[in-house]
């Protein structure tokens, strides 16, 4: 509401005095709520006048009308926290006068490029925005023999010569639909470099020190030298490197992980640079095969996670080590990505030693790796990075591209089991992929698990909660799978693979697994169980949070974890009984 809108109403009142009083009162209200915020977009700062009572959705709509960025492509971050709940108000997130909101955009993957050469030839390409100018040169070289030597090509845009490392997205500063490039032979005289041999090696800094506060040494209670690697001196360190990061010699890599790593390394060694995704809030790189035509995997470095030291999306450093979601830590996203895969047990068996059987929910094969490439986002010396490597899954888009009505009930239920059990704080329709199986049936593939297993239940978010399939009771097959789960065994599996959960995260896993098992025993649907875990509004605690707090209040200081979990169990039984009674 604006003061202009209020003034337009005043002539309709019969008594001017009352009208003026109403006007002044409403104007004072608007004035007291009006705040000035600053929107940070790709390095530019844009002032915006808003109301503290504005919803996140309404702010995004204003950004869409002003800058043209579609609402569903926007992520807003303020004070190190993503403003994820669209119906919540700015004041509920603590946004006040003078705050800076960082806008992270999800841009289109492809850019149309028209290329003209000095000999008069013209080409049109559709190129991923994360590609660089050198890739365009390679595409041109494949079209003809005119520019075989890539080093002798120059690419010009609007009279400006572009360096090989320049990203296509960087060239398209105004979101141009088409970029026009001129390619010509370079006029530079190139001298042959003097070859020198350097054999000196040094010990690189600890790879676990990746964020503003790293991963707090939690990669995890490993030997002090595990995170260190012998690297050549920087001038000699040019070749790409990719290898599994194994902390336990008893771990045997399944063929799916081996094949993914080997194919990704072959792609890097063949000169195919990692392609940085322009979606999400952290650094994610698509790895190509040796032909450069097919994606093999996705690499997410720890030091490029949201609010980490080398984050490429312009987000500020975390001041206290907490991530975008409450209860998560900067630099631990890669560990959580791997944990989701390790704990996605097959129907018959567990992943104490990972096998090649597909997990119940279908989390793609994921493993912790050490990788080096000059195209990663390096703020200082170029060193190898630790991160998660996940198999790229062929797909037909994500669940946000279509309505949920066509999704099979079983596919939705398998995602719900995974999310409830891991207390996922970031399950939205954009990180569930759709794929057509060999039989033509729709398969849902869950990805992006960097915010699962948080220290608290405050930000649990499940988009599937409002899908019709969530109100269908679990099948007997799914119930049998849920009854086979064991949180203590899961904690041991993660420790075996190198991540010893913090007491808070371990508690979350135990309680969420407890809820899932008790819920299906009571015959509750995914919707009913998920509703216990998720908040209805930003400032209203979930039933799960109430249960945990009641248990904390009921035990004495120094009570063992086992006794605390028993208290949670008893209180949970009472609350579940009330829910079943109210729905019967």
Secondary structure as UniProt FT lines:
FT   HELIX           3..10
FT   TURN            11..12
FT   HELIX           16..33
FT   STRAND          34..41
FT   TURN            42..43
FT   STRAND          44..51
FT   TURN            52..53
FT   HELIX           56..67
FT   HELIX           71..73
FT   STRAND          74..78
FT   TURN            79..80
FT   STRAND          81..82
FT   TURN            86..87
FT   HELIX           91..93
FT   TURN            97..98
FT   STRAND          100..105
FT   STRAND          110..117
FT   TURN            118..119
FT   STRAND          122..128
FT   TURN            129..130
FT   HELIX           133..143
FT   TURN            146..147
FT   HELIX           150..152
FT   STRAND          153..157
FT   TURN            158..159
FT   STRAND          160..162
FT   TURN            164..165
FT   HELIX           168..171
FT   TURN            173..174
FT   STRAND          178..185
FT   STRAND          201..203
FT   TURN            207..208
FT   TURN            214..220
FT   TURN            224..227
FT   STRAND          230..232
FT   HELIX           234..236
FT   STRAND          241..244
FT   TURN            249..250
FT   HELIX           255..269
FT   TURN            270..271
FT   STRAND          275..276
FT   STRAND          285..288
FT   TURN            290..291
FT   STRAND          295..301
FT   HELIX           302..304
FT   TURN            306..307
FT   TURN            309..310
FT   TURN            312..313
FT   TURN            326..327
FT   TURN            330..331
FT   HELIX           333..342
FT   STRAND          366..372
FT   TURN            374..375
FT   STRAND          385..391
FT   HELIX           399..401
FT   HELIX           404..406
FT   HELIX           409..422
FT   HELIX           429..431
FT   STRAND          432..436
FT   TURN            438..439
FT   STRAND          442..446
FT   TURN            450..451
FT   TURN            458..459
FT   HELIX           463..466
FT   HELIX           468..471
FT   HELIX           476..483
FT   HELIX           487..496
FT   TURN            497..498
FT   HELIX           503..521
FT   TURN            522..523
FT   HELIX           526..533
FT   TURN            538..539
FT   HELIX           543..554
FT   TURN            557..558
FT   HELIX           561..583
//
